[in-house]
Amino acid sequence: MSNDATHQALHWLSSTASIVDIRKYLGGAWCTNVTDCLDRSKGGHGSSRHMGPLEFRGIHSKNQTANLDFYNWNKVIVAYCDGGAFTGDAEYVDPATNLHFRGARIFNAVIEELLTKGLKNAKNAILAGSSAGGYPAILYCDRFRNLLSNTSRVKCLVDCGYFVHFKNPVLAKPWKSRYEDVATLHEAAKTLPKSCTSKMKPELCMYPENIQQDIQTPIFIFMSAFDNTVTKYTLGDDIYELIQSGTCTTSQNNTLQEMRLDFLNALPKGNNPKLRGVFIDAVHHHTSLLGRWTLEDAIVVHNLSTPKAFADWYFDRKYTYLIDEHNLPFPNIIPNTTV
């Protein structure tokens, strides 16, 4: 259920195969304290009561020209409204606010419903997640595969949600603090893999790099090495315009390069792209599944676009592990995809 205890919202487009997309709705991020979560519950971030219809576009489009490989699939978009990346499992409900922190239960409830609607008969299936939804797409990837034991091809997709633990304590602090608060408020430790929590603190297990190695199901990651949500949370709001205008200082450019290196080092290794596909670009953007999926606006690295790279990987035509070698960001040229 959402933060305000309303039922989870599903956006459904019916067809022949299945994509289940854990989707940030009108923005994502996390709520880290009661005040923040209460504010979210008054809008689409924390209540299905305030959500309107969602346009199916990008990888969810039914236009064959714009979405050649997936146009005729079932698409289910799971609106993100719990503020805890679907990890929460808190029994306690504050009587003063009626806030609920039970996002982990959403996955089970959604899948149970979808199985009754035909998901169990799918020949192909994808569990996808964008931004804050990227982490649960990894966390629940094996469980999704196990629930679809009769499905021949099940894989997972992480779209700009592979947020890493920077080595520099100054760069790491905004993320570490956020994950500490989320793990505590939402009681996420109950949900996080014991293979990780037995070795490190729960908040560290909210970094994908610390859990992905234990996932057996194939995962594809696409993201910018200069994701603009990462630069914003790490370096502040002003960095976006500086990158857009090419006016970063030498010191700022050095920091961006440091962040890129940490990000690349935290990715799965490239020795088995069938199990871990990767497409890393250098554009200062965030998310691709909705706004950068057509021939006109897809990001291209070495003459390969993100939709082509993922589709070839998913259908076992070609396994991609591709990293743009540019060590400074390109400006984002599609403004409506900055969030």
N, C-alpha and C positions, 0 to 999 in steps of 0.2 A: 504494500500500500504506500501511498505518497506520504509526505511529512504530515499532512493534515488528516490522514486516515481515509482519504478518498481512494476509490479503487484505481488500480493501475490502468493507464490509457494505452490502448493498442491501435495503431493505424494499419489497416489491412488492405492489400491489393491482391486479389486472387488470380492464380494461374496454375502452372504445372510443376515447378520445382520450388525450393524454399530458401529465402534469405531472411534470417532473424537478425535485425539490426538494433543493437542497444544504442539508442540515439540521444545525444544531447538535444534538448528541446528549447529553442530560443536561448541558446547558451547553455553551458554545462557547469563546470567547476564543481566545488564542494561547499557544503555548509559546515562550519567548524565550531559553532557555538549555538546556544539556544536562540539568541537574538537574531542571528543570521538565518537560521532555519525557519524561525517564525516569519521573518520577512519573505522568505522564499515561498512559504505556504500560502501567501496572499496572491501569488501569481503562478504562471505555468511551470516555474522551476520546482515547485513543491506541492502542487495540487492539480489533479486532473480536472477539477471543477473549472479551472481557468484556462484550459487548453482549447484552442480552436482547431480546425482542420489543418492537416499537413499535406503539402504538395509532394507527390511522388515524382522525384526527378533524379538525375544522375544515375547511379547504379540501380535505382528503384523505378526508373522510367519504363513505360511500356511501349515507347517509341523504338522500333527496331533499328532505325538508322542511327539514333543517338546512343543506343544501348544494345549493341548487336548480340552479345553473349548472354545477357540476362533479362532481356525485355519480356520474355514469356514465363518468368518465374513468379511464384507466390512471394510477396514481400510483406513482412511484418515489421513495423517500426515500433520498438518499445520506448515510449517516451520516458525520459530521465527526470524523475521527480522526487527522488529520495535524498539527494544531496550527499550521499556517501558511496558513490560508485557501486551501488548494489551490494555492499559488503555488510551493512548493519544487521544486527540480530539482537537488539535490546528489548528485554521484556518490559522494562519500566516505561510507563507513560506519564509524563508530567501532567497532573490534573489541571494545572493553571493554564497550560497552553494546548493540551491534547496532541502534542507532537509525538510522532512515531518514528523510530529509527530502525526499521526492519526491511531495509532494501534487499537483503539477501533472500528474503522469502519471495520477492517478486519473481526472481528467475524461476524458481520451482513452480509457482502458480501460473506463470505465463506458459512455460513449456507443457505443463499438464493440460492446460486449455488447448494449446495448439496441437498436441498429440491427438486429442479427441476430434479436432477439425481436419485431420488428414496428414499432419506432419509426419506421422509414423510411416506413411506410405511413400514418402519422398525418395527419389533415387539419388538426388543431389541436394546438399544442404550447406549453408554457410552461416556461421555465427559471426556477426560483424559488430564493431564498436568504434565510435568516433570520439575523440577528445577524452573526457572523463569516462566515456563508455568503452574506451580501448582496454582499460585494465580488466573489467569484468569479462570482456571477450576472451582474454587469456585465462583468467581465473576459472571460468566455467567451461572452457573449451573441451576438456576431456569429458566432463559430465554430459555436455551436449552430445558428444560423439557416442557415449555409452548408452544414452537414451534412444539413440537412433541406430540400434544394432542391425537393422535390416537395410539401412541406407548405404549404398555402395561408395559414395564419395562425400565425406564430411570434412570440412576444413574451416579455419577461423581467420578472420581478417581484422587487423588493427590499423585504424586510420588516424594518424596523428595523435596517438594516445600513449606512446612509449616514452613516458617522462622518466628521466634518469637521475640518479643520485650523483651530483657533482662532487668531485674530490675537494675542491676549494670550499672550506667551511662557510665563507661569506656567500658564495653562490648557492650553496646547498641549504642555507638557513631558511629562506622563505618556503621551500618545499618540505623540509624536515618538520618545520613547525606546523604546516598545514596538515601533513599526514599524521603527526602525533595527535592533533586535535580531532581529526576525523576518526582515527582508530579508537580513541577514548570515548568520544561522544556517541558513536554508533556501535560501540562494542564489537568492532570488526574482527578482533582476534579469534572469535568463535568460528568465523567463516574462512579465514586465511589458511593457506596450506600448512599443515603441521610440519611438513618437510622443511618449511622455512621458519615458522615460529619457534621450532625447537632449537634453532641455531641463532636467531637474532630477534630483536624487538619487533612487535607487530607493525609499527610504522615503517620499518625498513622492508617489510614484506609487501608493502603497497607499491614498491617500485617494481615494474615488470621484470627488470633484469634479474631480480632475486627469486623469481618463481618460474620464469619461462623454461628453464632447463629441465624442469620436472614434468612438463606437459608433453604428452606423447603424440597428440594430434597435430597435424601440420598447421602452421601459422604463417601468414604473410603480413609483413609490416611495411606500410608506407607512411613516410613522414619527411618533413624538411629537417635538415641538420640545423636550421635556423627557424624553427617553428615560432610563430609570433606570439603564441600564448606562453611559450617557455621564456622568450626574451622579455615579455611584459612582466611576468611574475618574478623573474630573476633580476632584471635590470631596471624596471620601472616603466611607466606609461610613455615617457618621452622618447624611448629608444625606437619606437615604431617610425615616427616621422624622420628621425635621424637616418635610419636605414633607408627609408623610402627616398630621401633626398640625397643620399650618399654623403652625408656630412658627419659621420661618426669620427671621433678623434682616434688617434693612433692607439691610445690606451683602450678605448672601447672596442676597436677592431681586434686588439690582442685578446680581450676578454671573450669576444664572440668566437675567436679561433680556439680558445681554451675550452669553451663550452662544446663546440663541435667535436673536438677530440675526445672529450669525456663521453659524449653521446655515442660516437662511433665505437669506442672501446666497450661500451655497455651493450651493444647489439649482439644478438646471437652470432656465432662465428659462421663464416661462409663455406665451411667444408661440406655442408649437406643442405643445399638450397631446396631440395624436395621437401624437407621437413621444416625449414625456416627460410622462406623467401623474403627478400628485402628490396625495397626501392626507396632510396634516399635522395632527395633533391636538395637544391640550395636556394629555393625561393622563399622569401619571408612571408609565408602564408600559414593557414591552419585549416585542416580537413580538406578532403578531396571527393568523398563519395557522392556528395550532392552537387557541389558547385563546379567541379573540375573533371567532368566525366565525358564530355563530348569531344569530338575531333577538334573543335575550335578552341576549347579552353583547357584541355588536359595538359598537365605538365609533361614535358618530354626531356629525357636524359639520354644522350647518345642515340638519338633517333628512335627511342622507345618510349611510348606513353604509359602512364600509370594504368589506364584501363586495359591496354593490350598486355602489359606485363602481368597484371593480376589474372586476367582470363587465361592466358597461356599457362601460367603456373597452376591455376585451379584445375584446369582440364588436362593437366599432365602433358601439355604440348611442349613446353620449354620451362625450365626452372631458373628463375631470375634471382640473382643476388647482385644488385647494382647500386653503387654509391657515386654520386656526383663529386668530382674531385675538387671543385671550387671551394676555397677555404674562407670566403666571405659571401654574405648573402646577396642575392638579386632582389630588387624591389618587387613587391607584390603588385601585379598589374591588373588584378581583378578585385577591386575594392570590396565588393559584397561578399567575398570569401574570407575576410580577415578574422571572422569569428565563427 
